[in-house]
Amino acid sequence: LGPQTVTALNSAGTGGSVDKLLDNMERLRWLPRDLGKRYVFVNQPAFEATVVKDGKPEWTTRVIVGKPNTQTSVFHDEMEMVVFNPSWGVPPSIIANEYLPKLRNDPGYLDRLGFKVVNQQGKVVPSRSVSWWEYGSKVPYGIQQPPGTKNALGDVKFLFPNAHNIYMHDTPKQGLFNNILRFESSGCVRVQNVRDLGTWLLKDTPGWDRRAIEASIRTDR
């Protein structure tokens, strides 16, 4: 024990430490008592995701979580689906807050990016044909980014349908994983090594080994 450790232990009973203890006890209450034999745990403060089996960690990777103003919600759910080569349906909040200001000045912005703009009847229309300056927080159009190397979701996404519209996915911006503080997303959890995670999740599913995962990604479907 060094002097700094002794000092930290001796000050553990101060008011600030008690508040931290109470906060973390409250966070524990949000989780189920039994997470199951196999689960993925996202530790937001550590910017890590760990896969656990029978109470023992099997594999850990870096993640990116939500920004302070678009935080990743704390909840638990059952993962139901793995999607290879996903398209990205841009959430309404991102359309209104991030894309709309750009589209007001440059209506053809999404056309050049290769995004699809879909009206309420499900018809694809050119971005430049929409009067974007007429809309505020509610935009009556959907925006989709097709699969590809520039897709915001990368090669794989992991779905666990929930009220927060949060899921885990790949990202083309791999350089962000080198940052120490990794709150860069709009709420979803970006995973550094998605193919490894997919291999672990599907290893008990017949026909879905690492080779099959790689082959599925190469099909671009």
C-alpha positions in Angstrom: 0.0 0.0 0.0 1.4 3.4 -1.0 0.5 6.7 0.7 -2.0 7.6 -2.0 -3.9 4.3 -1.6 -4.0 4.8 2.2 -5.3 8.3 1.9 -8.0 7.2 -0.5 -9.1 4.4 1.8 -9.1 6.7 4.8 -11.3 9.2 3.0 -13.8 6.6 1.9 -16.3 7.7 4.5 -16.6 11.3 3.4 -19.8 12.7 2.1 -18.8 12.5 -1.6 -17.9 8.9 -1.4 -21.1 8.0 0.3 -23.1 9.7 -2.5 -21.1 7.7 -5.0 -21.9 4.5 -3.2 -25.6 5.4 -3.1 -25.6 6.3 -6.8 -24.0 3.0 -7.7 -26.4 1.0 -5.5 -29.2 2.7 -7.3 -27.7 1.7 -10.7 -27.5 -1.9 -9.5 -31.2 -1.8 -8.7 -31.9 -1.0 -12.4 -30.4 -4.4 -13.4 -32.1 -7.8 -13.1 -30.7 -10.0 -10.3 -29.9 -12.6 -12.9 -28.5 -11.5 -16.3 -28.5 -15.1 -17.6 -25.7 -17.6 -18.4 -24.6 -15.7 -21.5 -24.8 -11.9 -21.9 -23.1 -8.8 -23.2 -22.5 -6.1 -20.7 -21.7 -2.5 -21.9 -19.8 -0.6 -19.3 -20.4 3.0 -20.3 -17.9 4.8 -18.0 -15.1 2.4 -19.1 -16.2 2.5 -22.8 -16.1 -1.3 -23.0 -18.3 -4.2 -23.8 -17.7 -7.6 -22.3 -19.2 -10.9 -23.2 -19.8 -13.1 -20.2 -20.6 -16.8 -19.9 -21.4 -18.5 -16.5 -20.3 -15.4 -14.7 -16.8 -15.2 -16.3 -15.7 -12.7 -18.9 -14.8 -14.3 -22.2 -14.0 -11.3 -24.4 -13.8 -7.6 -24.1 -13.7 -4.8 -26.7 -13.8 -1.0 -26.9 -17.0 0.8 -27.6 -18.2 4.3 -28.3 -21.3 5.5 -26.4 -23.6 8.5 -26.5 -22.5 12.1 -26.2 -23.5 14.0 -23.0 -26.5 15.5 -24.8 -27.5 12.2 -26.5 -26.7 9.7 -23.8 -27.0 6.0 -24.2 -29.9 4.9 -22.0 -29.3 2.4 -19.2 -31.5 -0.7 -19.7 -31.4 -4.4 -20.4 -33.0 -6.4 -23.2 -32.7 -9.6 -25.2 -30.7 -9.5 -28.4 -32.9 -10.9 -31.2 -31.2 -10.3 -34.5 -27.8 -9.8 -36.2 -27.9 -7.9 -39.5 -25.1 -8.0 -42.0 -24.5 -5.1 -44.5 -27.3 -3.0 -42.8 -28.9 0.1 -44.3 -29.3 3.0 -41.9 -32.7 4.6 -41.3 -31.8 8.0 -40.0 -33.7 8.7 -36.7 -36.1 11.7 -36.8 -34.1 13.5 -34.1 -30.9 13.4 -36.3 -32.9 14.5 -39.4 -34.2 17.5 -37.5 -31.1 18.5 -35.6 -28.2 17.6 -37.9 -29.4 17.2 -41.5 -32.2 19.8 -41.8 -29.9 22.8 -41.3 -27.6 21.6 -44.1 -30.6 20.7 -46.3 -32.0 24.2 -46.0 -28.9 25.7 -47.5 -28.2 22.8 -49.9 -31.3 20.7 -50.8 -29.3 18.3 -53.0 -26.9 17.4 -50.1 -28.4 14.0 -49.6 -28.4 13.2 -53.3 -24.7 13.7 -53.5 -24.2 11.4 -50.4 -26.2 8.6 -52.1 -28.9 8.7 -49.4 -32.5 7.9 -50.2 -35.3 10.3 -49.3 -38.7 8.6 -48.9 -42.1 10.4 -48.6 -45.0 9.3 -46.5 -46.4 7.2 -49.4 -43.1 5.2 -49.4 -41.9 6.7 -52.7 -38.2 7.6 -53.2 -37.9 11.3 -54.2 -34.8 13.4 -55.0 -33.5 15.3 -52.0 -33.3 18.5 -54.1 -37.1 18.3 -54.9 -38.1 18.8 -51.2 -38.7 22.3 -49.7 -36.7 21.6 -46.6 -37.0 25.1 -45.2 -40.7 24.6 -44.7 -40.1 22.1 -41.8 -39.0 22.3 -38.2 -38.8 19.6 -35.6 -41.2 17.2 -37.5 -40.0 16.3 -41.0 -42.5 14.2 -43.0 -39.8 12.3 -44.9 -37.6 9.3 -44.1 -33.9 9.3 -44.9 -32.1 6.0 -45.6 -28.4 5.3 -46.2 -27.9 2.2 -48.3 -25.3 -0.5 -47.3 -21.7 0.2 -48.2 -18.2 1.2 -47.0 -19.4 4.6 -45.9 -22.6 3.4 -44.1 -22.8 4.8 -40.6 -23.6 1.3 -39.2 -20.6 -0.4 -40.9 -20.8 -4.1 -41.7 -22.9 -5.4 -38.9 -25.6 -4.3 -36.4 -27.0 -6.2 -33.4 -30.7 -5.6 -32.6 -32.6 -5.8 -29.4 -35.8 -3.9 -30.0 -36.4 -1.3 -27.3 -38.3 1.9 -26.6 -35.0 3.9 -26.7 -34.2 3.0 -30.3 -30.7 2.0 -29.3 -28.7 -0.9 -30.7 -25.1 -2.0 -31.2 -23.2 -1.7 -34.5 -20.0 -1.3 -36.5 -18.7 2.1 -37.7 -16.4 3.2 -40.5 -14.8 5.7 -38.1 -12.5 3.2 -36.5 -10.0 5.9 -35.5 -12.3 7.1 -32.7 -11.6 3.9 -30.8 -8.1 5.3 -30.2 -9.6 8.1 -28.0 -9.5 7.7 -24.2 -12.9 9.3 -23.8 -15.2 7.7 -26.3 -18.6 9.5 -26.1 -19.2 10.3 -29.8 -22.5 8.6 -30.8 -26.1 9.8 -30.9 -27.1 7.1 -28.4 -26.3 3.8 -30.0 -23.2 1.7 -29.0 -20.5 1.4 -31.6 -18.4 -1.7 -31.3 -14.7 -1.9 -32.3 -14.5 -5.6 -33.3 -18.0 -6.5 -34.5 -17.0 -9.6 -36.4 -15.5 -11.1 -33.2 -18.7 -10.2 -31.3 -20.8 -11.7 -34.1 -18.7 -14.9 -33.9 -19.2 -15.2 -30.2 -23.0 -14.5 -30.3 -23.6 -17.0 -33.1 -21.2 -19.7 -32.2 -24.0 -22.0 -30.9 -26.1 -21.4 -34.0 -25.5 -24.2 -36.6 -24.0 -22.9 -39.8 -22.8 -19.6 -38.5 -19.1 -19.8 -37.8 -16.6 -17.0 -38.6 -16.2 -18.2 -42.2 -20.0 -17.9 -42.8 -20.1 -14.4 -41.2 -17.2 -13.2 -43.4 -19.0 -14.7 -46.5 -22.2 -13.0 -45.7 -20.6 -9.6 -45.4 -18.8 -10.1 -48.8 -22.2 -10.7 -50.5 -23.2 -7.0 -49.8 -26.7 -8.4 -49.1 
